[in-house]
Amino acid sequence: MIARTSHTLILPAGSKLLALLFVPMRLLALSLFALSFFVVPFAVPVSATAATTCESNCARNRNDVLDILDTLKSNWPEASAKVWVNANDPQPVVKVGDRVAYSMSSKLPAHFTLIYLDSKGAVTVLKPDAVTRPLYPFPSKYTVYPALSEACPQFENKDQCFRGDDYFLQGDPVGRDSLLLVASQAKLEDRLFSLTAGTDYAEIGKNLDAVNSLVNGLRALMQTSKVDVARYSYEVEADTQYTTRAIRMKINSMENAAANNSSASESNTVAQVSSETSQPVTPEAAGAPMVFNNINFESNSYDLLPEAKRELDTLGSALVDRQADGGMPIISLTGHTDSIGTSEYNQELSTKRAQAVERYLQFEHGIDKANLAASGAGESFPVMSNKTDRGRSLNRRVEVSVIAR
């Protein structure tokens, strides 16, 4: 998700609300006069919060949402609409906590609307026309959202490019975020996006009925109006042991090694270079389990820590990509403990740790239980000595490996 700062308010990075806090300049003087003794940072539109409720027909992950959004086709290709994040790097990566701006362009004048999808499948509609251009309801060929200062006609990650403290901050979850740009010849009605007056966003969440309604509404409008669509994705990363990109590569290597047991005897290195270490991955290393040193636990506990969940989000996002490709492997999750306690107790505890990871991947990322195999190894395979606190903390872990397609 992304959060927008305004004045001195900074929303939590993992907030379920995409708070776009903006006061149109034409209302500023009146607002200051009427509210001189109060500070009202933002108001949450009823329609935006109502749309997030998802009691049935909820997206398991972003693939369910993309399947619907991908049915939306352009009937105005000559507009050549494009969308990108920040500086439009060839392999775009945004770190959690970074400032974010979305640039939209077309060869022909168009009104822009963004459908934002986070790595877990939550949808938010961003409509720059609703607020950033309230006095000028005319189409443009280029827009940056949120609007940059006059000092920067295009995005640069510099303080002078942002309007005070009004900008987006990238938040969790890590993984792959997606954008669908709708460039329309005619200005689209706010009601189509469940927008209320004076707002430029509507949060849909994982409600597939709401996503279908949105797409069907756009498709109906395309019967009488020209609309172009453009798709874009970028990686959201944080200080994790592995990035989603590196995990995709590692899973491919492990799956290849599992399918070919003779790979260890091959003398040639795998023709693939780790983006994390820039070192060649040998066949032996390719088939080795992926040890997540940050999927650790407190002593005598199988509750996932916040840093463990972030690590699992990198794994979950990579598995969702494999799910979309139709080549989902079976993932082995092996729990481990330190040596404190009886071997029988540690065996049970290690199994519960693996099952905690299994549940998280299943319910947070929509990975089928049939593709996950959780088991415990107790205290039998320490990675460090159990004589120190540091060693014991690292031994309380879960290892991930590919065992079959």
C-alpha positions as CSV (number, residue, x, y, z in Angstrom):
1,M,0.0,0.0,0.0
2,I,0.9,3.6,-0.3
3,A,0.2,6.4,2.2
4,R,0.0,10.1,1.6
5,T,1.4,12.6,4.1
6,S,-0.2,15.9,4.7
7,H,0.8,18.7,7.1
8,T,2.6,16.7,9.9
9,L,0.6,13.6,9.7
10,I,2.3,10.4,8.5
11,L,0.2,7.3,8.3
12,P,1.5,3.9,9.3
13,A,3.1,2.1,6.4
14,G,0.8,-0.9,6.6
15,S,-2.4,1.0,6.8
16,K,-5.5,-0.5,5.3
17,L,-6.6,2.9,4.2
18,L,-4.9,4.7,1.4
19,A,-5.3,8.2,2.9
20,L,-5.1,10.9,0.2
21,L,-5.1,14.1,2.2
22,F,-5.6,17.1,0.0
23,V,-7.2,20.4,0.5
24,P,-8.0,22.2,-2.8
25,M,-6.4,25.7,-2.8
26,R,-9.8,27.3,-3.6
27,L,-11.1,26.0,-0.3
28,L,-8.0,26.7,1.8
29,A,-8.8,30.2,2.9
30,L,-12.4,29.3,3.8
31,S,-11.2,26.2,5.7
32,L,-8.7,28.1,7.7
33,F,-11.3,30.7,8.7
34,A,-14.0,28.2,9.6
35,L,-11.8,25.8,11.4
36,S,-9.4,28.3,13.0
37,F,-9.7,26.5,16.4
38,F,-9.6,23.0,15.1
39,V,-7.4,20.7,13.0
40,V,-9.2,18.2,10.8
41,P,-6.5,16.3,8.9
42,F,-8.8,14.2,6.8
43,A,-12.2,12.7,6.4
44,V,-12.8,9.1,5.2
45,P,-15.5,8.8,2.5
46,V,-18.3,6.4,3.4
47,S,-18.2,4.8,-0.1
48,A,-14.5,4.2,0.1
49,T,-14.6,2.3,3.4
50,A,-17.8,0.4,2.6
51,A,-16.2,-0.9,-0.6
52,T,-13.4,-2.5,1.4
53,T,-15.7,-4.9,3.2
54,C,-15.3,-8.4,1.8
55,E,-17.3,-11.1,3.4
56,S,-17.6,-13.3,0.3
57,N,-16.1,-13.5,-3.2
58,C,-12.8,-12.1,-1.9
59,A,-9.6,-12.3,-3.9
60,R,-7.2,-14.9,-2.7
61,N,-4.3,-12.8,-4.1
62,R,-3.5,-10.4,-6.9
63,N,-3.9,-13.0,-9.6
64,D,-7.6,-13.1,-9.0
65,V,-7.8,-9.3,-9.5
66,L,-5.5,-9.3,-12.5
67,D,-7.7,-11.9,-14.2
68,I,-10.5,-9.4,-14.1
69,L,-8.5,-6.3,-15.0
70,D,-6.9,-8.1,-17.9
71,T,-10.3,-8.4,-19.6
72,L,-10.3,-4.6,-20.0
73,K,-9.0,-3.9,-23.6
74,S,-8.3,-0.6,-25.3
75,N,-10.5,0.8,-28.0
76,W,-8.2,3.8,-28.5
77,P,-4.7,2.4,-29.1
78,E,-3.6,5.5,-31.0
79,A,-3.5,7.4,-27.6
80,S,-0.5,5.2,-26.6
81,A,-1.1,5.8,-22.9
82,K,1.8,5.1,-20.5
83,V,2.2,5.0,-16.8
84,W,5.3,4.6,-14.6
85,V,6.6,5.1,-11.1
86,N,9.2,7.7,-10.1
87,A,12.1,7.9,-12.7
88,N,10.8,5.1,-14.9
89,D,13.8,2.8,-14.4
90,P,14.0,-0.3,-16.7
91,Q,13.6,-2.5,-13.6
92,P,11.6,-0.3,-11.3
93,V,12.1,-0.8,-7.5
94,V,10.7,1.3,-4.7
95,K,11.8,0.8,-1.1
96,V,9.3,0.9,1.7
97,G,9.4,4.4,3.1
98,D,10.4,6.0,-0.3
99,R,8.5,8.9,-1.8
100,V,6.4,7.8,-4.8
101,A,5.0,9.7,-7.7
102,Y,3.1,8.2,-10.7
103,S,3.6,9.7,-14.1
104,M,0.9,9.3,-16.8
105,S,1.2,10.3,-20.5
106,S,-0.6,9.8,-23.8
107,K,0.0,11.0,-27.4
108,L,-3.5,12.5,-27.4
109,P,-5.2,14.6,-24.8
110,A,-6.8,12.3,-22.2
111,H,-8.3,12.1,-18.7
112,F,-6.3,9.8,-16.5
113,T,-7.5,7.3,-13.8
114,L,-5.3,4.8,-12.0
115,I,-6.3,1.4,-10.6
116,Y,-3.6,0.5,-8.0
117,L,-3.1,-3.1,-6.9
118,D,-0.8,-4.0,-4.1
119,S,1.1,-7.3,-3.9
120,K,-1.6,-9.0,-1.8
121,G,-4.4,-8.1,-4.1
122,A,-6.0,-5.0,-2.5
123,V,-7.3,-2.5,-5.0
124,T,-7.5,1.3,-4.8
125,V,-8.7,3.7,-7.5
126,L,-6.8,6.9,-7.8
127,K,-8.4,9.7,-9.9
128,P,-6.1,12.7,-10.3
129,D,-8.7,14.7,-12.1
130,A,-10.9,14.8,-9.0
131,V,-8.5,16.9,-7.0
132,T,-5.2,17.7,-8.7
133,R,-7.0,19.5,-11.6
134,P,-10.3,20.7,-10.0
135,L,-10.3,24.1,-11.8
136,Y,-9.2,22.7,-15.2
137,P,-11.4,19.9,-16.3
138,F,-9.6,19.6,-19.6
139,P,-7.6,16.6,-20.8
140,S,-3.8,16.7,-20.7
141,K,-1.0,14.8,-22.3
142,Y,1.1,14.5,-19.2
143,T,0.3,14.4,-15.5
144,V,2.3,13.6,-12.3
145,Y,0.4,12.4,-9.3
146,P,0.5,13.7,-6.6
147,A,1.4,16.9,-8.4
148,L,5.0,18.0,-8.2
149,S,6.1,21.6,-7.5
150,E,6.7,24.0,-10.3
151,A,10.5,23.5,-9.8
152,C,10.3,20.0,-11.3
153,P,8.4,19.4,-14.6
154,Q,9.2,15.7,-14.3
155,F,9.9,13.5,-11.3
156,E,13.2,13.8,-9.4
157,N,13.6,12.5,-5.9
158,K,14.5,15.9,-4.5
159,D,12.9,17.8,-1.7
160,Q,12.2,20.8,-4.0
161,C,10.2,18.6,-6.3
162,F,7.4,18.0,-3.7
163,R,4.8,20.3,-2.5
164,G,5.7,20.7,1.1
165,D,4.8,17.5,2.9
166,D,2.1,16.4,0.4
167,Y,3.4,13.3,-1.2
168,F,3.0,9.5,-1.3
169,L,5.1,7.1,0.9
170,Q,5.5,3.5,-0.1
171,G,4.4,1.1,2.6
172,D,4.1,-2.6,3.1
173,P,3.5,-5.2,1.9
174,V,6.6,-5.9,-0.1
175,G,6.4,-7.7,-3.4
176,R,5.0,-6.7,-6.8
177,D,2.6,-3.7,-7.1
178,S,0.6,-3.2,-10.3
179,L,-1.0,-0.2,-12.0
180,L,-3.7,-0.1,-14.7
181,L,-3.9,3.3,-16.3
182,V,-7.3,4.3,-17.9
183,A,-6.8,7.1,-20.4
184,S,-10.2,8.3,-21.5
185,Q,-11.2,10.8,-24.2
186,A,-14.1,12.0,-22.1
187,K,-14.1,12.8,-18.4
188,L,-15.4,9.8,-16.4
189,E,-18.0,10.2,-13.8
190,D,-16.8,10.0,-10.2
191,R,-19.7,7.7,-9.3
192,L,-18.2,5.0,-11.5
193,F,-15.3,4.7,-9.0
194,S,-17.4,5.2,-5.8
195,L,-15.8,8.6,-5.4
196,T,-17.5,11.3,-3.3
197,A,-17.1,15.0,-3.9
198,G,-13.7,16.4,-3.1
199,T,-11.9,13.0,-3.0
200,D,-9.5,11.4,-5.4
201,Y,-9.5,7.9,-4.2
202,A,-11.8,5.0,-3.5
203,E,-10.6,1.9,-1.7
204,I,-12.0,-1.4,-3.1
205,G,-9.8,-3.8,-1.2
206,K,-10.1,-7.5,-2.2
207,N,-13.8,-7.4,-3.0
208,L,-14.0,-9.1,-6.4
209,D,-17.7,-8.1,-6.9
210,A,-16.6,-4.4,-6.6
211,V,-13.7,-5.0,-9.1
212,N,-16.1,-6.7,-11.5
213,S,-18.6,-3.8,-11.2
214,L,-15.8,-1.3,-11.9
215,V,-14.6,-3.1,-15.0
216,N,-18.1,-3.7,-16.3
217,G,-18.8,0.0,-15.9
218,L,-15.7,0.9,-17.8
219,R,-16.6,-1.6,-20.5
220,A,-20.1,-0.2,-20.9
221,L,-18.7,3.4,-21.2
222,M,-16.3,2.2,-23.9
223,Q,-19.4,1.5,-26.1
224,T,-19.7,5.3,-26.5
225,S,-16.3,6.7,-25.5
226,K,-12.7,6.1,-26.5
227,V,-10.5,4.6,-23.7
228,D,-6.9,3.4,-23.8
229,V,-5.4,1.2,-21.1
230,A,-1.8,0.7,-20.0
231,R,-0.3,-1.8,-17.6
232,Y,2.7,-1.4,-15.4
233,S,4.3,-3.1,-12.3
234,Y,7.1,-2.4,-10.0
235,E,8.9,-4.2,-7.1
236,V,8.4,-3.0,-3.5
237,E,11.4,-4.0,-1.4
238,A,12.6,-3.5,2.2
239,D,15.5,-4.6,4.4
240,T,14.8,-8.3,4.0
241,Q,17.2,-11.2,3.7
242,Y,15.9,-12.0,0.2
243,T,14.1,-9.8,-2.3
244,T,11.2,-11.2,-4.3
245,R,13.3,-11.1,-7.4
246,A,16.0,-13.2,-5.8
247,I,13.5,-15.7,-4.5
248,R,12.0,-16.2,-8.0
249,M,15.4,-17.0,-9.2
250,K,16.2,-19.3,-6.3
251,I,12.9,-21.2,-6.7
252,N,13.6,-21.8,-10.3
253,S,17.0,-23.2,-9.5
254,M,15.7,-25.4,-6.7
255,E,12.9,-26.7,-8.9
256,N,15.4,-27.5,-11.7
257,A,17.6,-29.3,-9.2
258,A,14.7,-31.3,-7.8
259,A,13.7,-32.4,-11.3
260,N,17.3,-33.5,-12.1
261,N,19.0,-35.4,-9.3
262,S,22.1,-35.7,-11.4
263,S,22.7,-31.9,-11.4
264,A,25.1,-32.2,-8.5
265,S,27.5,-34.1,-10.7
266,E,27.5,-31.6,-13.5
267,S,30.6,-29.6,-13.7
268,N,29.1,-26.5,-15.4
269,T,27.6,-23.8,-13.3
270,V,24.1,-22.9,-13.7
271,A,23.9,-20.0,-16.2
272,Q,22.2,-17.7,-13.8
273,V,23.6,-15.1,-11.6
274,S,22.2,-14.1,-8.2
275,S,21.0,-10.5,-8.2
276,E,21.9,-10.4,-4.5
277,T,25.5,-11.6,-4.6
278,S,26.5,-11.3,-8.3
279,Q,28.1,-14.7,-7.9
280,P,27.3,-17.8,-10.1
281,V,24.9,-20.3,-8.5
282,T,26.4,-23.8,-8.6
283,P,24.1,-26.8,-9.2
284,E,24.7,-28.0,-5.6
285,A,23.7,-24.6,-4.2
286,A,20.7,-24.3,-6.5
287,G,19.2,-27.4,-4.9
288,A,20.0,-26.4,-1.3
289,P,17.2,-25.3,1.0
290,M,16.5,-21.6,1.2
291,V,17.1,-20.7,4.8
292,F,15.2,-17.6,6.0
293,N,17.3,-16.3,8.9
294,N,14.7,-13.7,9.7
295,I,11.8,-16.1,10.0
296,N,12.6,-16.6,13.6
297,F,10.6,-17.0,16.7
298,E,10.7,-16.1,20.4
299,S,11.7,-18.9,22.7
300,N,8.8,-21.4,23.3
301,S,6.6,-19.7,20.7
302,Y,5.3,-20.3,17.2
303,D,3.8,-16.8,16.7
304,L,5.2,-15.1,13.6
305,L,7.1,-11.9,14.4
306,P,6.5,-8.7,12.3
307,E,9.9,-9.1,10.6
308,A,9.1,-12.7,9.8
309,K,5.8,-11.7,8.1
310,R,7.7,-9.2,5.9
311,E,10.1,-12.0,4.9
312,L,7.2,-14.3,4.1
313,D,5.7,-11.5,2.0
314,T,8.7,-11.7,-0.3
315,L,8.3,-15.4,-0.6
316,G,4.5,-15.2,-1.0
317,S,4.8,-12.7,-3.8
318,A,7.2,-14.8,-5.7
319,L,5.0,-17.9,-5.3
320,V,2.0,-15.9,-6.6
321,D,4.0,-15.1,-9.7
322,R,4.7,-18.8,-10.2
323,Q,1.0,-19.5,-9.6
324,A,0.1,-17.1,-12.5
325,D,2.6,-18.9,-14.8
326,G,0.8,-22.2,-14.2
327,G,4.0,-23.9,-12.9
328,M,3.4,-23.9,-9.1
329,P,5.8,-26.2,-7.3
330,I,5.3,-27.9,-4.0
331,I,7.1,-26.0,-1.3
332,S,8.5,-27.8,1.7
333,L,8.5,-25.9,5.0
334,T,10.6,-27.4,7.7
335,G,10.5,-25.9,11.3
336,H,13.4,-26.0,13.7
337,T,14.1,-25.2,17.4
338,D,16.9,-24.6,19.7
339,S,18.0,-27.3,22.2
340,I,16.1,-25.9,25.2
341,G,13.4,-28.3,26.3
342,T,12.8,-32.0,25.7
343,S,13.3,-33.4,22.2
344,E,9.6,-34.5,22.2
345,Y,8.4,-30.9,23.0
346,N,10.8,-29.4,20.4
347,Q,9.5,-31.8,17.8
348,E,6.0,-30.6,18.3
349,L,7.0,-26.9,18.5
350,S,9.0,-27.1,15.3
351,T,6.0,-28.6,13.5
352,K,3.8,-25.7,14.8
353,R,6.3,-23.2,13.5
354,A,6.2,-24.7,10.0
355,Q,2.4,-24.8,10.2
356,A,2.3,-21.1,11.2
357,V,4.3,-20.3,8.0
358,E,2.0,-22.5,6.0
359,R,-1.1,-20.7,7.3
360,Y,0.4,-17.3,6.5
361,L,1.2,-18.2,2.9
362,Q,-2.2,-19.8,2.5
363,F,-4.4,-17.0,3.9
364,E,-2.3,-13.9,3.2
365,H,-1.1,-14.9,-0.3
366,G,-3.7,-17.4,-1.5
367,I,-1.2,-20.3,-1.9
368,D,-3.1,-23.6,-2.1
369,K,-2.5,-25.9,0.9
370,A,-1.9,-28.7,-1.6
371,N,1.3,-26.8,-2.7
372,L,2.6,-26.5,0.9
373,A,4.1,-29.3,3.0
374,A,4.8,-28.4,6.6
375,S,6.9,-30.6,8.9
376,G,9.1,-30.2,11.9
377,A,12.7,-31.4,12.5
378,G,12.9,-30.5,16.2
379,E,16.3,-29.6,17.5
380,S,18.2,-32.0,15.3
381,F,19.7,-29.6,12.7
382,P,21.1,-26.5,14.3
383,V,22.7,-23.9,12.0
384,M,24.8,-22.5,14.9
385,S,25.8,-23.5,18.4
386,N,23.1,-23.6,21.0
387,K,25.5,-22.4,23.6
388,T,24.9,-18.7,22.8
389,D,21.7,-16.6,22.7
390,R,22.6,-15.6,19.1
391,G,23.0,-19.2,18.0
392,R,19.7,-20.3,19.7
393,S,17.8,-17.4,18.1
394,L,19.0,-18.5,14.6
395,N,18.2,-22.1,15.3
396,R,14.5,-21.2,15.9
397,R,13.7,-20.9,12.2
398,V,11.9,-22.3,9.2
399,E,13.6,-23.6,6.0
400,V,12.1,-23.5,2.6
401,S,12.8,-25.9,-0.2
402,V,11.2,-27.2,-3.4
403,I,10.5,-30.9,-3.4
404,A,8.4,-31.5,-6.6
405,R,6.4,-29.7,-9.3
